[in-house]
Amino acid sequence: MSASPVPAPTRVPTPVPAPPAETPKDDGSAAAKSTPKWQKYLAPILVVLLALAILITITRNWNSWEGGKAQQVTDDAYVRGDLTPLSTKVAGIVSVVHVSDYQQVHKGDLLVELQDSDFQAQVDQANAAVEAARAAIDNNLRQRELQDARILRAMAGIDQAKAQIAAAQAGKEATQADLVRTRSERKRQEGLYQTHSTTQQKVEVAVADEERLTAQYASRDADLEQARTMLRSNEMEAEAERREKTVLESQEIQLIADMRAREASLAVARVNLGYTKIYAPGDGTVGERQVRPGQLVSPGTQVIAFVDKTKWIEANYKETQLANLRVGDPAQIRIDKYPGQVIRGKVIEIAPASGSQFALLPPDNATGNFTKVVQRIPVKIALDDAELASKLQPGLSVIAAVRTRQ
């Protein structure tokens, strides 16, 4: 007989505990709800106001703080020197280049020489023209001296003619007196002859004396007129000689002006001849040669660059750093070429305007869009060690520190 199945035990559900009852909040939370919201932003506002105050203080006083420093430093500084591009003034063919690249030279050393045969011929031609002008002036002087002699001769002729006039006038007056006497004698003799108180011979003698003296009187009058004519002739000759001398004197002025013009041409020719040789303007170093012998050059062709041995530092300071900077202030120079070495110097010049004013196109801020930019003023600093300065190359970077005298 089979066993009957045992019934499974029944599961009695466990009771679920009820949730705890909500307890009321404490008094602190209620107090928090009653606090105003603006107190939450009080601390951030105070921080922002403090930051603004600090920023405004720094902005308003930064320039005075920066300019009041005892030592003004800038790295916008470089070594400077006189760099002169030597060029030709006249056209010609390069004959000799007497220097090599980067060679040290002294003042007056011959650097480049052009062929000067054409210019020497121009000098000789101008010199000959000057000599011809001087010869013309000497010839004019001799002609004026000859003219003076002619004037003196004419004046002597005038004096002689005046003497002849005086003699002829005296002779005429003497003859006239004798003629008056003989005429009276003739009339008297003719009257006596009518009364048979004289002889025919005496009458004839009186008539002959009158006719002779009449002829003499006419001759003396002719001599007087001839002397007067000679006087007028000599006076006209003297006037003509004087006028000729005036012409020669005016020619002398023209000849002197012509000689001066030719002397100026000679000077120009000599100057052009001198331009065929290019000399070093001072002690320094030349750059790279730009021409070679046999090359045809025209006026303005650069043949070589010359760098003077005198060097200085050009430091571009901000305008805010120049409040106490003066000429004569000592400076300390650090050059990148000589790391760690401090070079002494002093301020010798301060530029009269900012660097932008010396630019090719100076800025014009008279427009609606304007942005203020701190300007820089070039300051020239001379080095105490002249031997070291002569070894520097223009363009080297420098850090310049100037100690102001406050």
Summary of the structure (lengths in Angstrom):
residues: 406
radius of gyration: 60.9
end to end distance: 131.0
largest distance: 263.9
contacts: 1069
relative contact order: 0.17
helix: 50%
strand: 21%
